[in-house]
Amino acid sequence: MNFDLRIMNFRLKEKVFFSLCSAFFFLFSFSSFAQVKTEVDTTKIRIGEQINYKINVEADSTALVVFPEGQTFLPLESVEASKIDTTKKDAKFQLSRIYKLTQFDSGSYTVPRQKIIIGDKPFFTDSLRIDVGTVEVDTTKQKLYDIKPIIDVDKSGGNWWKWLLGILAAIALVAFLLWWFIWRQKPLTEEEEIALLPAYDRAKLALQKLDESQYLIRSEVKEYYSELTFIIRNYLDEKVYDRALESTTDELISRLQLLKEGNQVSLTKDTIKNLESILKRADLVKFAKSAPDTALAEMDKATITKEIDHVKASLPEPTEEEKLLDQQYKEAQERRKKRRKVILTVAISLFLLIATFVGFGIKYGFNYVKDTIIGHESKELLEGEWVESAYGFPPVWIETPRVLKRVSLDSVLSEEEQKNIQMTTFMYGTLLDIFSVTVNNTTLNVPQQEQPQDENAEPIFDLFKISEGGIQGFESKGATDITVKREQFITPNAAEGLKTYGTFSLKMPNRERQVDAEYVMLLFSNQQNVLQQVIVTWPRDDDYADKVVERILDSVELNPDEPVEEEEE
């Protein structure tokens, strides 16, 4: 952009314009003098003091009068505007309004002509020169200190720690439940403790509990003999014959005889005979409803107790191989039990993870949950802590996911351009980062008296051509397939500008494929010698980035009367 050429064109147009219109303005001022007057209480103030700028209008009672609104007195700042005071004078109305103006920098300033509309005709006041003097400070009494250096401010941590605590608490709860129900060594119940005892000890304990029972006292002989025969059969099933529980009495006795004859167990004839007698008596009690005497039942129980001892004594001692096999069997059982716990733990953990993912996916969307777990740059920008600040002068208020840092562009401008142009640029990211935000303020150093006061004067900046230059800037950085659309853009505080937007493709360094992106360029020139630009680029087909840009654009405001942050670190 050749700013020198624009300045020359502006000055040429300005001279011609003022030459043709000077007579008109002279006559116009006389015709309006009788209707619009201005008063000021002083033309010399100190920094921060206020002057009362009063506008008096004389108009017909039927005429609509519109006074200046907002910051139309720049470079002086309007602090307060009083209500319109109306008095009747003959057949006309006398209207007046007082504006309190101030300035915080010393120097001589010209209050521009103010536009007042009476009916459907515009009238202008005369410009006014105001001198702002400095406040004298006695440096011999006032201590002076060096400017403090810029210090880094730690960014607030946000609420991430709450999420972390919640996740850790959930993991701890799941781990506790898994340990409690699966891995914890639970205290054994009485039945489990008895089941771990050797067969002989279990048989002895069962006989002891049978002796403590009240079957015989309640004349429950059938139940008594059923329990008694189960004890002896169960012991024989584990130590002698593995089908003792399901065999009939005759089958069991025959099997014991065969084992004795085969020298597999050294049972005596008396032992086999006593067992046969008691088992047959129990069959009669259970199936023939026989009712032997209580004393006989107690005698049979004593006989069974002795015969269990005889059976144990007749059994051969286990060999070392049998003991080893038994130990290996126990170890295999432990491994199987541990493997079962591991499988169960993994299955429950996977189920909980899948259930959590599906639950959050149904509520928030599966892509959102995936991006939250894996991470997504645009999502982090959208949900991070945003910064609202003003950049440049006049200030551009904007809200961004990151602070914009001041960038020096002096090397881009020549020395002559630096004399005529003041440019401040604030950026986050670059075009190669795909997501970037840039705020630029360009001010032409045109003296106040040379600036055209007519609102219909041709502006210095042609926003359409400047947007074309921005597109060419994209092309110079390697952007291709650029689409361009333009429309009017109005900020929330009613500042109007030009919005240029579209898409482009860019080949990134160290990448073979093209990256598709979108861009938007906002251009404002609401003051004759000031150009304000907001440029945003972001990845295409990125829902999070679209929401980020939408929030940024909705936050753009131009408030020339606000204090300025010259630089963000």
QUIWOZI-V797247 format. One record per backbone hydrogen bond with DSSP energy under -1.0 kcal/mol. NH is the residue of the N-H (numbers start at 1). CO is the residue of the C=O. E is the energy in kcal/mol with one decimal. If there is no record, write none. Layout:
nh:NH co:CO e:E
nh:NH co:CO e:E
This chain:
nh:3 co:1 e:-1.1
nh:6 co:2 e:-1.3
nh:7 co:3 e:-2.3
nh:8 co:4 e:-2.3
nh:9 co:5 e:-2.4
nh:10 co:6 e:-2.5
nh:11 co:7 e:-2.6
nh:12 co:8 e:-2.2
nh:13 co:9 e:-2.6
nh:14 co:10 e:-2.7
nh:15 co:11 e:-2.4
nh:16 co:12 e:-2.1
nh:17 co:13 e:-2.7
nh:18 co:14 e:-2.8
nh:19 co:15 e:-2.2
nh:20 co:16 e:-2.2
nh:21 co:17 e:-1.8
nh:22 co:18 e:-1.3
nh:25 co:21 e:-2.4
nh:26 co:22 e:-2.1
nh:27 co:23 e:-2.5
nh:28 co:24 e:-2.7
nh:29 co:25 e:-2.2
nh:30 co:26 e:-1.3
nh:31 co:27 e:-2.2
nh:32 co:28 e:-1.6
nh:35 co:32 e:-1.3
nh:36 co:32 e:-2.6
nh:37 co:56 e:-2.6
nh:39 co:54 e:-2.6
nh:41 co:52 e:-1.2
nh:45 co:131 e:-2.6
nh:47 co:133 e:-1.7
nh:48 co:103 e:-2.4
nh:49 co:46 e:-2.3
nh:51 co:101 e:-2.2
nh:53 co:99 e:-3.2
nh:54 co:39 e:-3.3
nh:55 co:97 e:-2.5
nh:56 co:37 e:-3.2
nh:57 co:95 e:-3.6
nh:58 co:35 e:-2.6
nh:59 co:93 e:-2.2
nh:66 co:117 e:-2.7
nh:72 co:70 e:-1.7
nh:76 co:73 e:-2.1
nh:77 co:102 e:-3.0
nh:79 co:100 e:-3.1
nh:80 co:100 e:-1.1
nh:82 co:98 e:-2.8
nh:85 co:96 e:-3.1
nh:87 co:94 e:-2.5
nh:89 co:92 e:-3.3
nh:92 co:89 e:-2.3
nh:93 co:59 e:-3.1
nh:94 co:87 e:-3.9
nh:95 co:57 e:-3.3
nh:96 co:85 e:-2.1
nh:97 co:55 e:-1.8
nh:99 co:53 e:-2.9
nh:100 co:80 e:-3.0
nh:101 co:51 e:-2.2
nh:102 co:77 e:-1.9
nh:107 co:132 e:-2.6
nh:109 co:130 e:-3.2
nh:111 co:128 e:-4.0
nh:116 co:123 e:-3.3
nh:117 co:66 e:-1.8
nh:118 co:121 e:-2.6
nh:119 co:64 e:-3.2
nh:121 co:118 e:-1.9
nh:123 co:116 e:-2.9
nh:125 co:114 e:-1.9
nh:128 co:111 e:-1.9
nh:130 co:109 e:-3.7
nh:131 co:43 e:-3.0
nh:132 co:107 e:-3.1
nh:133 co:45 e:-3.0
nh:139 co:137 e:-1.2
nh:141 co:138 e:-1.4
nh:142 co:138 e:-2.2
nh:163 co:159 e:-1.4
nh:164 co:160 e:-2.5
nh:165 co:161 e:-2.6
nh:166 co:162 e:-2.3
nh:167 co:163 e:-2.6
nh:168 co:164 e:-2.7
nh:169 co:165 e:-2.6
nh:170 co:166 e:-2.2
nh:171 co:167 e:-2.5
nh:172 co:168 e:-2.6
nh:173 co:169 e:-2.3
nh:174 co:170 e:-2.4
nh:175 co:171 e:-2.7
nh:176 co:172 e:-2.4
nh:177 co:173 e:-2.3
nh:178 co:174 e:-2.5
nh:179 co:175 e:-2.5
nh:180 co:176 e:-2.8
nh:181 co:177 e:-2.4
nh:182 co:178 e:-2.1
nh:183 co:178 e:-1.4
nh:184 co:179 e:-2.8
nh:186 co:184 e:-1.3
nh:193 co:189 e:-2.5
nh:194 co:190 e:-2.2
nh:195 co:191 e:-2.2
nh:196 co:192 e:-1.2
nh:197 co:194 e:-1.2
nh:202 co:198 e:-2.3
nh:203 co:199 e:-2.2
nh:204 co:200 e:-2.4
nh:205 co:201 e:-2.5
nh:206 co:202 e:-2.4
nh:207 co:203 e:-2.1
nh:208 co:204 e:-2.0
nh:209 co:205 e:-2.2
nh:210 co:206 e:-2.1
nh:211 co:207 e:-1.9
nh:212 co:208 e:-1.3
nh:218 co:214 e:-2.1
nh:219 co:216 e:-1.1
nh:220 co:215 e:-3.8
nh:221 co:219 e:-1.3
nh:224 co:220 e:-1.7
nh:225 co:221 e:-2.7
nh:226 co:222 e:-2.3
nh:227 co:223 e:-2.1
nh:228 co:224 e:-2.1
nh:229 co:225 e:-2.7
nh:230 co:226 e:-1.8
nh:231 co:227 e:-1.8
nh:232 co:228 e:-1.6
nh:233 co:229 e:-2.6
nh:234 co:230 e:-2.7
nh:235 co:231 e:-1.8
nh:236 co:232 e:-2.3
nh:237 co:233 e:-2.5
nh:238 co:234 e:-1.7
nh:239 co:235 e:-2.1
nh:240 co:236 e:-2.5
nh:241 co:236 e:-2.7
nh:244 co:241 e:-1.5
nh:247 co:243 e:-1.0
nh:252 co:248 e:-2.5
nh:253 co:249 e:-2.5
nh:254 co:250 e:-2.5
nh:255 co:251 e:-2.1
nh:256 co:252 e:-2.2
nh:257 co:253 e:-2.2
nh:258 co:254 e:-2.1
nh:259 co:255 e:-2.3
nh:260 co:256 e:-2.2
nh:261 co:257 e:-2.7
nh:262 co:258 e:-2.1
nh:263 co:260 e:-1.3
nh:264 co:259 e:-2.5
nh:265 co:259 e:-1.2
nh:266 co:314 e:-1.2
nh:267 co:265 e:-1.1
nh:272 co:268 e:-1.9
nh:273 co:269 e:-2.7
nh:274 co:270 e:-2.9
nh:275 co:271 e:-2.3
nh:276 co:272 e:-2.3
nh:277 co:273 e:-2.4
nh:278 co:274 e:-2.3
nh:279 co:275 e:-2.4
nh:280 co:276 e:-2.2
nh:281 co:277 e:-1.9
nh:282 co:278 e:-2.1
nh:283 co:279 e:-1.7
nh:284 co:280 e:-2.1
nh:285 co:281 e:-2.0
nh:286 co:282 e:-2.4
nh:287 co:283 e:-3.0
nh:288 co:284 e:-1.4
nh:290 co:284 e:-1.9
nh:297 co:293 e:-2.0
nh:298 co:294 e:-2.3
nh:299 co:295 e:-2.0
nh:300 co:296 e:-2.5
nh:301 co:297 e:-2.0
nh:302 co:298 e:-1.9
nh:303 co:299 e:-2.3
nh:304 co:300 e:-2.5
nh:305 co:301 e:-1.9
nh:306 co:302 e:-1.9
nh:307 co:303 e:-2.7
nh:308 co:304 e:-2.2
nh:309 co:305 e:-1.2
nh:310 co:306 e:-2.0
nh:311 co:307 e:-2.8
nh:312 co:308 e:-2.3
nh:313 co:309 e:-2.3
nh:314 co:310 e:-1.7
nh:323 co:319 e:-2.5
nh:324 co:320 e:-2.5
nh:325 co:321 e:-2.8
nh:326 co:322 e:-2.5
nh:327 co:323 e:-2.3
nh:328 co:324 e:-2.9
nh:329 co:325 e:-2.3
nh:330 co:326 e:-2.1
nh:331 co:327 e:-2.5
nh:332 co:328 e:-2.6
nh:333 co:329 e:-2.1
nh:334 co:330 e:-2.2
nh:335 co:331 e:-2.6
nh:336 co:332 e:-2.6
nh:337 co:333 e:-2.3
nh:338 co:334 e:-2.7
nh:339 co:335 e:-3.0
nh:340 co:336 e:-2.1
nh:341 co:337 e:-1.9
nh:342 co:338 e:-2.3
nh:343 co:339 e:-2.7
nh:344 co:340 e:-2.4
nh:345 co:341 e:-2.5
nh:346 co:342 e:-2.7
nh:347 co:343 e:-2.6
nh:348 co:344 e:-2.4
nh:349 co:345 e:-2.5
nh:350 co:346 e:-2.8
nh:351 co:347 e:-2.3
nh:352 co:348 e:-2.6
nh:353 co:349 e:-2.5
nh:354 co:350 e:-2.9
nh:355 co:351 e:-2.9
nh:356 co:352 e:-2.6
nh:357 co:353 e:-2.6
nh:358 co:354 e:-2.9
nh:359 co:355 e:-2.6
nh:360 co:356 e:-2.8
nh:361 co:357 e:-2.4
nh:362 co:358 e:-2.5
nh:363 co:359 e:-1.7
nh:364 co:360 e:-3.5
nh:365 co:361 e:-1.6
nh:369 co:365 e:-2.0
nh:370 co:366 e:-2.6
nh:371 co:367 e:-2.7
nh:372 co:368 e:-1.9
nh:373 co:369 e:-2.1
nh:374 co:370 e:-3.0
nh:375 co:371 e:-1.9
nh:380 co:376 e:-2.3
nh:381 co:377 e:-1.9
nh:382 co:378 e:-2.4
nh:383 co:379 e:-2.4
nh:387 co:400 e:-3.4
nh:389 co:398 e:-2.1
nh:391 co:396 e:-1.5
nh:396 co:391 e:-1.9
nh:397 co:557 e:-2.8
nh:398 co:389 e:-2.4
nh:400 co:387 e:-2.7
nh:405 co:427 e:-2.7
nh:407 co:425 e:-3.0
nh:412 co:409 e:-1.2
nh:418 co:414 e:-2.2
nh:419 co:415 e:-1.2
nh:420 co:416 e:-1.2
nh:421 co:417 e:-1.8
nh:422 co:443 e:-2.6
nh:424 co:441 e:-2.3
nh:426 co:439 e:-2.7
nh:427 co:405 e:-2.7
nh:428 co:437 e:-2.1
nh:433 co:430 e:-1.2
nh:434 co:431 e:-1.5
nh:435 co:433 e:-3.0
nh:436 co:537 e:-2.2
nh:437 co:428 e:-2.2
nh:438 co:535 e:-2.6
nh:439 co:426 e:-2.9
nh:440 co:533 e:-2.5
nh:441 co:424 e:-2.7
nh:442 co:531 e:-3.1
nh:443 co:422 e:-2.8
nh:444 co:529 e:-2.6
nh:445 co:420 e:-2.7
nh:446 co:444 e:-2.3
nh:450 co:447 e:-1.3
nh:451 co:448 e:-1.1
nh:457 co:454 e:-1.7
nh:466 co:462 e:-2.3
nh:467 co:463 e:-2.3
nh:468 co:464 e:-1.8
nh:469 co:465 e:-2.2
nh:470 co:466 e:-2.0
nh:471 co:467 e:-2.0
nh:472 co:468 e:-2.2
nh:473 co:469 e:-1.8
nh:474 co:470 e:-1.7
nh:475 co:471 e:-2.1
nh:476 co:472 e:-2.2
nh:478 co:475 e:-1.8
nh:479 co:474 e:-2.2
nh:480 co:505 e:-3.0
nh:483 co:503 e:-2.6
nh:485 co:501 e:-2.3
nh:487 co:499 e:-2.1
nh:489 co:497 e:-2.5
nh:491 co:495 e:-2.4
nh:494 co:491 e:-2.1
nh:497 co:489 e:-2.4
nh:498 co:523 e:-2.5
nh:499 co:487 e:-3.1
nh:500 co:521 e:-2.9
nh:501 co:485 e:-2.6
nh:502 co:519 e:-1.8
nh:504 co:517 e:-2.3
nh:505 co:480 e:-3.0
nh:506 co:515 e:-2.2
nh:511 co:508 e:-1.5
nh:515 co:506 e:-2.7
nh:517 co:504 e:-2.7
nh:518 co:538 e:-3.1
nh:519 co:502 e:-2.2
nh:520 co:536 e:-2.1
nh:521 co:500 e:-3.4
nh:522 co:534 e:-3.2
nh:523 co:498 e:-2.3
nh:524 co:532 e:-2.7
nh:530 co:527 e:-1.6
nh:531 co:442 e:-3.1
nh:532 co:524 e:-2.8
nh:533 co:440 e:-2.9
nh:534 co:522 e:-2.2
nh:535 co:438 e:-2.7
nh:536 co:520 e:-2.5
nh:537 co:436 e:-2.0
nh:538 co:518 e:-2.1
nh:540 co:516 e:-1.9
nh:546 co:542 e:-2.4
nh:547 co:543 e:-1.9
nh:548 co:544 e:-2.1
nh:549 co:545 e:-2.6
nh:550 co:546 e:-2.3
nh:551 co:547 e:-2.1
nh:552 co:548 e:-2.2
nh:553 co:549 e:-2.9
nh:554 co:550 e:-2.0
nh:557 co:397 e:-2.3
nh:559 co:395 e:-1.0
nh:562 co:559 e:-2.0
